[in-house]
């Protein structure tokens, strides 16, 4: 099928760099790709803003994004409050039901609280996980899962 032209754009498939051009769209006779007159990276038939200025930041429709919008995209966002989150079980680990008393570290995890402040910090959690993989603790895999659950519930 060396002489095939699947998208019927006049460019043989073996030379066509854009083999699925929609019917009726004008293409470059050498590459088989639709034209992009303003060179913004969006083909003319999809471009909703013709003649975008050179170097402009655009969206997927070829529309120039104003600088204020770009700045807004990089502004820090507030974290989502825990009470606003809904957890949907997606893995077998979620089939277990583990409940903890608020503010109380379970006895088997008290040794993880190395500074004794009544709170297991992220560095303390990481150290426990590292110790588990370095075989420096008596925790079992289910204990690590439970410790992780406790950490995120405190």
N, C-alpha and C positions, 0 to 999 in steps of 0.2 A: 504494500500500500504506500509506496513512495510518492505517488501522485495524488494522495488524498488531501482534501481540504475540509476538515470536519465542520468548521464554523462558517464556511462559504464566504470568506472575506477576501479571497483572491490570492492568498499566500499559502503555499503548500505547508502541510503540517510539519515536515522535516525542518523547515526554516522558520516556522511561526513561533515567536517568543511569547505570544498571548493566544493560545489555541482555543480559548472559549469566548471569544469576542461575541457580544450579542448581535443578532441579525440587524443589518441596516446601519451599523456604526462604521464611520469612515476610519480606515487604518492606514498606517505607514506601509507602503508596498514592499519594503525590505524586511521589517521586523514583524509585521502583522499585528502590532500593538495600536490601540486607539491613540489619537492625537492628544497632546497636553500643551495647548498653545501658550499658556502662561508659565509653564514649567514648574508648577507647584507640587507635582507628584500625584495629582488627581486628574484622571482622564477627562477630557472635555465633556463627554456624554454624562458623566457623573458629577461634574463640577458645578456647584450652585452659585459660584462667584467667579465670573470670568475676569481675566486680567488682574489677578492677585499680585500685589507688588512683590518684586524679587526679594527673597530673604524673609518674607513674612511667615509667621507661625500660623498654621491653618489646622482646621479640624478635618475629620474624615470626609466631609462634604465639600472641601475646598474653600470654606469660608474662613476669612482671616479672624484670628482670635485677638481681641484687644489686649494691650499690655495689662490693663487693670484686672482682666479675667485671669491672665497667666499668674499675676502676683497673688490673686485670691486662691489659686490652686496650690500655692506653696505656703499659705498661712497655716500655722499649727491648728489642729482641730482638738476639741475637747474629747476626752475619752468617754466611752459609753458607760453609764452607771450600771452596776451589777444587777440592780433590780429591773432594768430595762431589757435584760438579756433573757432569751428563752432558749434552753438547751433542748435540742432534738436528738434523741439517741440514733447513732449511725454505725456503731460497732459493738461487738459482743461485750466489751469492757463495760459499756453503759448498762448492761442488764443487771449488774450488781447494784444493790442499794446500800449505800454507806451513809450513815448519819453521824454527825459530830455535835458535841455540846459547844455552843459558841463560847470562845474565850478560854477553852480548856484543851490543852494538848494531851492526846491519848498517851497513856503510860509508855507504850512501846516507842513513841516518838520523842519523848522528853530528852533523850540523849542527843537528838539532832539539834535541839536548841542550845548550842554551845555557849552562847553568851548569857543564858538564863533570863532573858527578858520576857519570857512567856509568849513569844511570837517566833515562828520559824520563818526566817528571812530567805530571800532567794539565794544568796550565797550559801546559806546553811543547807538548803534543799539541794543545790548543785553538788556540794561536798558529799552529801549522803549518797547521791546517785553515783558520783565518781567512786566513792568508797565501795559501793555495791559492785561496780564493774571491776574494781581492783581487788575484789574479794577481801576487803578489810572490815566487813560488817556481817552480821548474822541475818540481815534482812533477806527475805525471799522476794521473788518477782511481784507477788500479790501485795507485799508490804510496800514496795516502791510505788505501785499503782495507788495504794491507799494513802501513802504519804503525799503523793502528788495531788490527790483529791482533797486531802486535808489542807494542804498549802493554799489551794485556790478557794477553799471555803472559809478560811479564817478571816 
